[in-house]
Amino acid sequence: MGNFEIGLIGFGATLVLMALRMPVGIAMLFVGAIGYVSLSGWQPLLSSLNTTTYSRFANYHLSVVPLFLLMGHLATQAGVNSGMFRAASAWFGHLRGGLAIATIGGCAMFGAICGSSLATAATMSQVAMPEMRKYRYSNALITGTLAAGGTLGILIPPSVVLVIYAIYTEQSIGKLFLAAIIPGLIATVGYMIVVSLYVRIKPDAGPAGPRASWSDRFRSILGIWHVVLVFAVVVIGIYAGWFSPTEGAAVGAAVMAVLAVVIGGMRWRGLRKALLETMETSALIFLILLGAEVFNVFLALSQMPSELARAVGTLKLSPMVILGAIMLVYLILGCVMESLAMVLLTIPVFYPIILAQDFGLNQEQLGIWFGILALTAIEMGMITPPFGLNLFVINAMAKDVPIRDTYVGVLPFVASDIVRTLI
């Protein structure tokens, strides 16, 4: 059996283990280690682990991950999520389906300071779900809106997944953040349009709420000034060159900590909770990064990615057909895997294939464009029935809602994602 075949078997075995619910980091570490040993032996593996673990985790740029996570957890302690929902509700709540539209807007704003799809979905559910139930929204619209809105957390910058993608493909974090803003806004508007069409077809699914006065509406905007401040400081500061992405994450976390104390009344207990949650999530992500590092070395030794890229190049298929096939794979993987795991698992295989195609872009432009496209497909996969991860997160928080209702409610949002991806 040749090295290429060993690499192909290892890639397939990793997918199987993940489908069987083995933790992502452990699955990649396990298969990567076995593959490494089969190609090079035990001693090279141990020598590699001796240096790889430190060199990967001591990477200065990776400190941006726990800092952005901390910023998101501090935002929860500051009560930012409820403030954003109240603001969006004041402006849209009087419309039919207005609370669902407000939820999408709240998810977009929270995603701008969180960076995680699952965290955005879970956090906004705690605020928006009781309100929508209070006004007798249908279970399908409630859960579908929350599942779809949660995906905005990985697209609207700052995004943890984009940071990892940038580091592994040696792209500019600032340019990737800038490139994601307009697609994120298009996704937000698209989801709002879906809600509007949904309640036109099923008027009882989203009854209109009370109309807020103009004074209440403008007062609600004043209540979210801190969200705009943090987003502007981080994203504009990074792109303008005031500070690096890592420094920007530190500045954002520091500003949010001050706001959490002054506005949200956070005390030692809240700070301790935010720090512990950040450490737990960071540890999980770094375990995945270690597994991905070993797995990527194994794939490099097998030469499977380069051989596959060469084989695809000889098929004489158009670049768009190849890109479409890759997007379809991301859509399928999104049904069973978390977004970060998908990126780390597939970058060594798909990235060389994309770079070998002629899309009329230079390598930097192509890397950024593909990163945003891949993230869009991953986002879509996370809400595609029957196994989209966001669907299970929302359904776990709404235990009385049959999973079938969630599937029905999210399908229009998937259709919106398909249209946006084609555009």
N, C-alpha and C positions, 0 to 999 in steps of 0.2 A: 504494500500500500504506500503510495507516494505522499509527500508532505501536503500537497493540495487537498487530497482526499481526507487526510487527518484533520486539516483545518476546517473543511466543510462539515465533517462529522461532529467536531467540537462545537461549531456554531449551532448546528441543529440540536445537539444534546443540551446546550445552554437554554435554548428556547423551550425544550421539553421540561426541563427542571423548573423553569420559571412558571410554566403553565401548571405544573404540579404544586405551585405555591411555595417552592423553596425561596428563601430571601434572595433578592436579586444579587446583592454583593457576594454572598456565599456561593451562589450558583456560578457566577463568573470566575470567582477565585478558585473554586473546586475544579471546574473544567479547564481553566487556564493552566493550573498547576499540573494536572494530569497530562495535558497536551504538551506542556513545556518539557516534562520529564520524558515523554515518549519521543520527543525530537532531539533533546540535548542531554538528558540525564539529570540525576538528583543534585549533583554538586553545582552545576550552573544555576539551577533554580534557587538553591539556598543562597548562593552568592548574590543573585539578583535581588532576592527578598531582603537581604542584608542591607542593600543600598537603596533599593527602590522605595521602600516604605518611608525612609527619612526624606529622600530627595523629593518625593511627591508631596508629602504632607508639610514639608518645610517651604513649599512654594509660596512666596509672598503674595502672589496674585490670588491664591485660593482663600486668603483671609477675608476676601470680599463676601464669601458665602455665609459664614456665621454672622457677619455684620449686617447683611441685608435681612437675614432671618431674624436677627435681634430687632431690627427696625420694625418688622412686621408684628412681632409679638408685643413690642412696646406700644405699637399703634392700637392693638386690642386692649391693652391695659388703659390707654388714654381714652377709650370709648369712641375712637374715630369711626368704627364701623357703624354704630348706631347713629352718629351725627350725619354721616354720609347718606344713610338710608332716609333719615328724616328730611334732609334737604331735597333729595330726589323725590320723595313722596309729596312734599309741599308743592312741587312744581307739576308733577304728573299724576298724583293720587286721585284727582277728581275725574280723570279720564277713565273710560272703560278699559280695564286691564292696566290701569295706571300704576298700581302697586308692583305689578310684575315688571313694568318698564323701569320703575324706580329701583327695583332690585338689580336689574341689569346695570343701571347707572352706578349704584352702590358698589357692585362687584368690580366695575371698571376702575373706580376711584380707589378701592381697597387694593386691587391688583397693582396699582401704581406705587404702593408702598409695601407690598407683601412679597410678590415674586413666586408664589406657589399656587398651583391650581387647586389641590386638595384643601389647603389651608383657607383659601378664599371661599371655596364652596362651603366648608364646614363653619367658618366664622360668620358669613352672611346668613346662613340658614338660621342661626340662633336669633338673629334680629328680625329677618324678613318673614320667616315662616309663620310665627304667631300672628303677625299683622295680616297677612293674606288669608289666614284661616278665619280671623275675626270678621273679615268682610266676605266670607263664604266663596273664596276662589276654589276652582276645581283642583283636586289632588294632582291631576295630570299637569295642569299649568304651573302649579306651585313647584313640584319637584323637577319638571322639565326646565323651568326658568333658572332654578338654583344650580342644577347640574351644568347647564350651558354657561351661565354667568361665571361659574367657578373657573372655567377654562381661560378666562381673560387674565387670570393671575399669572400665567406663564408666558403670555404674549406681550402685555403692556409692560414696558420697562419701569423699574429695574426687575429683571427676570433672572432667577438663579440658573435656569436651564440655559439661557443665552450666555451667561457668564462662563459656564462649563464648556459650552460649545466653542466660545471664543478662545478659551485657553487651549483646548485640544486641537483646534484647527489654526491656531496662531493668527486669529483675526482681532481687529480692534473692538474692544468691549463698547466703547463710546459710539462707534459707527453702527454696531449692531443694535444698540439701544435706540439710536435715532431712526434706523431703518424699520424698527418695530412699531413706532408710534402711529403712523398712518394706518397700517394693517390692523392695529389694535382698535383704533377709532372706527374703522370700517366694520370690524366685527361687532363692536358695541351697537352701532346704528343698525346693522343687519338684524341683530337679535331683537332690538326694539321694534323694528318693522314686523318681525315674525309675531311678536306678541299682539301688535295692532291687528294683523290679519287674522290671528287665531280667535280673538274675541269678536271680530266681525262675523266669523263663521259660527262661533259658539258664544253668543252674548252672555249666557249664564255662567260661563267659565271664569269671567273676571269682571264682576260688578264695579261700577264707579264708586269711589269714596267721596267724602265731603270735600268741598272746595276750600282751599286755604286762602286767606286774604293776601293781598299783595305785600302788606307789611310783614306777614309771617314768612312769605316766600323769600324776601330779601334778607330777613333776619336769619333764615336757615342757611343762606349763602355765607353770611358772616360766621356761621358755626363751623364751616369747613375750610376756613382760610388756612389753617395749619396744614391741611392735606396739600393744598396748592403750594404752600411754602416749601414743604419737604420735597415734593416732586420737582419743583423749579430748582431748588438748591442742588439736588443730586444730579438730575439729568442735564440741565443747562450748564451746571458747573463742570461736569465731566466733558461735555462736548465743547464748551468754550475754552477748555484747557486750564481752568482755575485749579483743578486738582485731578489726580488719577482716579480711576474707578474705585480702587481700594480706599483711597482717602475720602472719596465721595460717599462710600458706604459708611465709613466711620463718622463723617460729618452728619449724614442722615440719621444714623442711630443716636448720636449725641443730641441732635435737635429734637428727635422724637422722645428721647428720655426726659428732656426738660419739659416738653409739652405734656407728657404723661403725668408728671408730678404737678405741674401748674394747673393744667386744664382737667385732667382725668383723676386727680387726687391719688395717684399711685403712691404707695408707701412700700416699706421693706418687703411685705408679703407679696405684693404685686411684682416688684422687681425680682424677687427670688423666683417667682413662678415664670416670669419671662426668660430669665437666665437659664433655668432648668430646661424649659421647653426648647430653647435655642440649642443647648448642649445636646439634648436627645436627638433633635433633628439633624444637627451637624454631624454627630457621630454616625448616624445612619447614612448620610450622604458620603462621608469620608470612607466608610466601609465599602460602599458601592464604587468609589473612586479607586480604592486599593484593588478590589476585584477586577475592575475594568483595566487597570494598569497591567496586571498579570495576564489577563485575557488578551489584551492588545499585543503584548510581547509574543505570546503564543501564536497569534494570527500572523504577526510579522515573520516569525520563524518559519511558519508553514508556507509563507508567500501566497496564501489564498487570496487576499485582497488585490494584490498586484496582478496575479494570474487571472482573476475574475475580471478586473478592469480591462486587461488585454483581450480576453475572450469576448467581452461585450463589444469592444471596439471593432472586432472582426465581423460582427453580425451585420454591420452596415444598416443599423436601425437609426432613425432620426433621433437627435438628442431629446426631443419632446416626448417621444415614445418611451425612451429609457427613463426620463424623469417621471413620467406618468406611472411606470411600473414601480419605481422606488416609492412614490407617494402612496400607491396602493398598499405596498408592504407596510409602510408606516401606519396606515389606517387600520390594517389588520392587527399589527402589534399593539396599537393603542388600546385594543379591546382587552388585552391581558397584562399589560405592563405599564409601569409608571413612566412619566415623561423623561426624567433624567436617565433612567435605566435604558430607555430606548435610544436616546442620543449616544450614550457611551457604548452601547452594544453595537450600534450600526455605523458610527463614524469611520472606523477602520475599514469597513467594507464599501460603503456607499460613497464616501468622500473622494477616494481616488477615481472612481467611475465617473463622477460628476466633473471633476477637474479635467478628465480626458476628453470631455465633450466640447463642441464648439457652439456656444450660445451667443457669440459676439460680445463677450465680456472679458475683461482681464481677470486674473486669478483672484484678486482681492474682491472685486465686484461679484464674481461668481460665488465665492465663499459666503459672502454676506447674504446674497439673494437666496442661495440654497438653504442657509440657516433659517431664514424667515419662512420659506416654503415648507421646510421639514417641520418646523414648530407648528405651523398651521395644520398640517396633516396629523401630527401627534395630538394636537388639541381636539381635532375632530374625532380621532379614534377613542379618546377618553370619554366621549358621550355617545358612541355608537353602540346600539343594542347588538347582542345581548350581554356583552361583558365589559362595557366601558366602566373604568374604575370610578369616575365621578358619580355614575348612576348608583353604585353600591354605597358610596359615602353618603349621598343624600337619602337613599332608602333606609340606611341604618339610623339616620336621624329622624326619619318619618316612618317609624315602625308599623304604623297602622295603614300605610298606603301600600297596596299591592304593587309589586315590581312591574306588572303589566301596565299599570297607569303611568308609571314613570317612563316606560318605553314609549308609550303613545305620546306623552307630553314632550319628549325630547326630539322626536323625529323631525318636526318642522325646523328646529334649530340645526339639526344635521344637514337638512336641505340647504339652509342658509350658508353653512360652512362650505358645502360643495360648490355653490355658486361663487362664493368669494375666492375659493382656491382656483377655480377655472379662470376667473378674472385676473 
